[in-house]
């Protein structure tokens, strides 16, 4: 294992073991903690092929790590060490064996005398630590346990307890998000009807599995009542929306009051499944009927006895006379 005071130089890069930092021409290159350890192991063993098993045991000695995790770290290193697409790769893959650091490496020992740090250098090292915490929040606690404070470049500025607090805060936010997602999923198990009414045509049974979009039942609202009356076209001459209506319900022998709400945009024959086509020349004039919606005034059915499909007889009071036509409650 390399000494904690070792410094490795290769090309434009300088790797400092004590600071756990990589610099390119004096500018810090941000690397996650384990990615830095993979680079350090390859640089310390440059000039020979390092097998994947050896690299896994060297970086994760007491843990089981999949090979895909190692491949991801090597991908990050190649992206960081090869800023230009045409530049030669620093890490070469040897098929069937492992990886080899192909750049000439010079090693040195870092002086223990505190070096004068420029504001720009300190900011760069701080950025490295902050990015490590942000990208790998799940292993910050492990890094704090196994690494002394001196190895963290930003410990002098952020403080040891502050770094641990950032990790704890990230874990708490993750747990809170998981709790909110679980509560949302639980809310999906309760289906609320959009309106008050009576259940009809129920097809679902307790304990039955249902699929998205499956029709379970029909809800008939009993507070929003209207009548669709099919008036003859000859009865609509003076009828206007807002005219007074008296509606007699045959089932209960009771008369309700209301008003004309709207007149349909076409006759019932026009909107039927097979509308008439008079293109043969054999035309017979038939008086058509138009659906007219009659809205019942609220508060007239406290017992909620009216149901869709009941037969009614409406009387519309227009200027000069009244129009009468059979209709059905809807």
Secondary structure as the mmCIF struct_conf table of DSSP 4:
data_model
#
loop_
_struct_conf.conf_type_id
_struct_conf.id
_struct_conf.beg_label_comp_id
_struct_conf.beg_label_asym_id
_struct_conf.beg_label_seq_id
_struct_conf.end_label_comp_id
_struct_conf.end_label_asym_id
_struct_conf.end_label_seq_id
TURN_TY1_P TURN_TY1_P1 UNK A 4 UNK A 5
STRN STRN1 UNK A 6 UNK A 10
TURN_TY1_P TURN_TY1_P2 UNK A 11 UNK A 12
STRN STRN2 UNK A 13 UNK A 16
TURN_TY1_P TURN_TY1_P3 UNK A 17 UNK A 20
STRN STRN3 UNK A 21 UNK A 24
TURN_TY1_P TURN_TY1_P4 UNK A 25 UNK A 26
STRN STRN4 UNK A 27 UNK A 29
HELX_RH_AL_P HELX_RH_AL_P1 UNK A 33 UNK A 44
TURN_TY1_P TURN_TY1_P5 UNK A 45 UNK A 47
BEND BEND1 UNK A 48 UNK A 48
HELX_LH_PP_P HELX_LH_PP_P1 UNK A 49 UNK A 49
STRN STRN5 UNK A 50 UNK A 51
HELX_RH_AL_P HELX_RH_AL_P2 UNK A 52 UNK A 59
BEND BEND2 UNK A 60 UNK A 60
TURN_TY1_P TURN_TY1_P6 UNK A 61 UNK A 62
BEND BEND3 UNK A 63 UNK A 63
HELX_RH_AL_P HELX_RH_AL_P3 UNK A 67 UNK A 81
BEND BEND4 UNK A 84 UNK A 84
TURN_TY1_P TURN_TY1_P7 UNK A 85 UNK A 86
BEND BEND5 UNK A 87 UNK A 87
HELX_LH_PP_P HELX_LH_PP_P2 UNK A 88 UNK A 89
BEND BEND6 UNK A 90 UNK A 90
STRN STRN6 UNK A 91 UNK A 94
TURN_TY1_P TURN_TY1_P8 UNK A 95 UNK A 97
STRN STRN7 UNK A 98 UNK A 101
BEND BEND7 UNK A 103 UNK A 103
STRN STRN8 UNK A 106 UNK A 109
BEND BEND8 UNK A 112 UNK A 113
HELX_LH_PP_P HELX_LH_PP_P3 UNK A 114 UNK A 118
HELX_RH_AL_P HELX_RH_AL_P4 UNK A 119 UNK A 135
HELX_RH_3T_P HELX_RH_3T_P1 UNK A 137 UNK A 139
HELX_RH_AL_P HELX_RH_AL_P5 UNK A 140 UNK A 146
BEND BEND9 UNK A 147 UNK A 147
HELX_RH_3T_P HELX_RH_3T_P2 UNK A 149 UNK A 151
TURN_TY1_P TURN_TY1_P9 UNK A 153 UNK A 154
HELX_RH_AL_P HELX_RH_AL_P6 UNK A 155 UNK A 158
HELX_RH_AL_P HELX_RH_AL_P7 UNK A 160 UNK A 187
TURN_TY1_P TURN_TY1_P10 UNK A 188 UNK A 189
BEND BEND10 UNK A 194 UNK A 195
STRN STRN9 UNK A 198 UNK A 200
BEND BEND11 UNK A 201 UNK A 201
TURN_TY1_P TURN_TY1_P11 UNK A 206 UNK A 207
TURN_TY1_P TURN_TY1_P12 UNK A 212 UNK A 213
STRN STRN10 UNK A 218 UNK A 220
BEND BEND12 UNK A 222 UNK A 224
STRN STRN11 UNK A 226 UNK A 232
HELX_RH_3T_P HELX_RH_3T_P3 UNK A 233 UNK A 235
BEND BEND13 UNK A 237 UNK A 238
TURN_TY1_P TURN_TY1_P13 UNK A 241 UNK A 242
STRN STRN12 UNK A 244 UNK A 249
TURN_TY1_P TURN_TY1_P14 UNK A 250 UNK A 253
STRN STRN13 UNK A 254 UNK A 267
TURN_TY1_P TURN_TY1_P15 UNK A 268 UNK A 271
BEND BEND14 UNK A 272 UNK A 272
TURN_TY1_P TURN_TY1_P16 UNK A 273 UNK A 274
BEND BEND15 UNK A 280 UNK A 281
STRN STRN14 UNK A 289 UNK A 296
HELX_LH_PP_P HELX_LH_PP_P4 UNK A 297 UNK A 297
TURN_TY1_P TURN_TY1_P17 UNK A 298 UNK A 299
BEND BEND16 UNK A 300 UNK A 300
TURN_TY1_P TURN_TY1_P18 UNK A 302 UNK A 303
TURN_TY1_P TURN_TY1_P19 UNK A 308 UNK A 309
STRN STRN15 UNK A 311 UNK A 317
BEND BEND17 UNK A 319 UNK A 321
STRN STRN16 UNK A 322 UNK A 329
#
